[in-house]
């Protein structure tokens, strides 16, 4: 794994009414807008908490903020602050970071699945909300009902998030506007206009990138936190969950962590006085099972191979993981295109297929620019399942991950449907506006990378296209 070397500077954070103040070692010229953000692991470990939340991403930040209204909370994040970092805060950073994640190890961790697909994990406060394409939409209301959740509470929670994180686009630029019209031409109906609701058809929705081009992340939700009750510890990697086994039962009572800058270890515990105290694991679909395995909870055979003390033989840990596969077409445009994040979406086939688009340009030389429009589809609820295993005992190493993309025929069927739709989109008058004028009045779309199969009735060719262009939703294809 490529490691970024940088000079560590010191930042003094102080407050006379919060849990503590302390010195902090900060990479780059980052900003720390909340007085409860710190790098001082020793000071954080000097007390106990009602709750320890591991993972400062899309789930960890709002949960920690909510819990802090009535309880003391430690939010543990292995990354740094997103604030003051133009690669996170500037819309153009979306395309820089996802285009070449190896250049940005201080905000993400790159890894390659066992089947060779390149993926990334957010490694910054705010998690992957600090590196993704910014599209915001509410969940399918049918899904909420099936989960048995309180719809009124869910909707109130949406509004709580949207005040800080969701912005209606003031306009659609060339590519997204053409993409919207192309979806309608291709029959992805009805058209809902602007709405936050998850509805089948075509719509445009909010973005976590505001109309000034500034990204907002889950970290912003910490504005809702009670500053007297919360500590956000940055640049600290959880190495294992600590357990109390004195009663003959397995009970989490703390977390061991490693401070990234000097590999010094600390142990932080939850309060023994509170019956509510818990360690809450929100380190993502990769980090959470990895930490369980490192803590001795998982398949005994795997743990024995790495000489990890077994606390609980639990074969399900690391099993049945999934990732929505994405299929992509990339077109060069003769018409200048702006940097534009995902704003428009086509939702079809009972929400199983999602179609989105982005555009950007890259400087070829001092004068020339190459304008690029991308349309990608994903199978949103894949049935293919994979497995995660530890690659080593080092918590900073990526585990071995195999998603088994398209191993289930249902996913193949949905991808074939989406490729046919991509083909239909390219034949609409809206997308044909981006053809290059060839010799003999021959107008062609200039594909970069894989071209769509010419025979759309050849399911074998369509399946091969799905597998050849497979990527995660959190990456831009190489061009």
ABEGO torsion letter per residue (X at the ends): XBBBBBBBBBBBBBBAABABBBBBBBBEBBBBABAABBABAAAAAABBBABBBBEBBAAAAAAAAAAAAABBBBBBBABBBABGBAAAABAAAAAAAAABAAABAAABBBBBBAAGBBBBBBBBBGEAAAABAGBBBBBBAAAAAAAGBBAAAAAAAAAAAAAAABBBBABBBAAAAAAAAAAAAAGBOBBAEBBABBBBEBBBBBBABBAAGBBBBAAAAAAABBAAABBBBBGBBBABBBBBAAAGBBBBAEBBBBBAAAGBBBBBBBBAABAABBBBBAAEAAAAAAAAAAAGBEBAAAAAAAGBBBABBBAABGBGBBBBBBBBBBBBBABBBBBBBBABBBBBGGGABBBBBBBBBBBABAABBBBBBBBBBBBABBABBBBBBBABABAABBBBBBAGBGABAAAAAAAAAAAAAAAAAAABAAAAAABBBBBGGBBBBBBBEBBBBABAABAAAAAAAAAAABBBABBBBBX
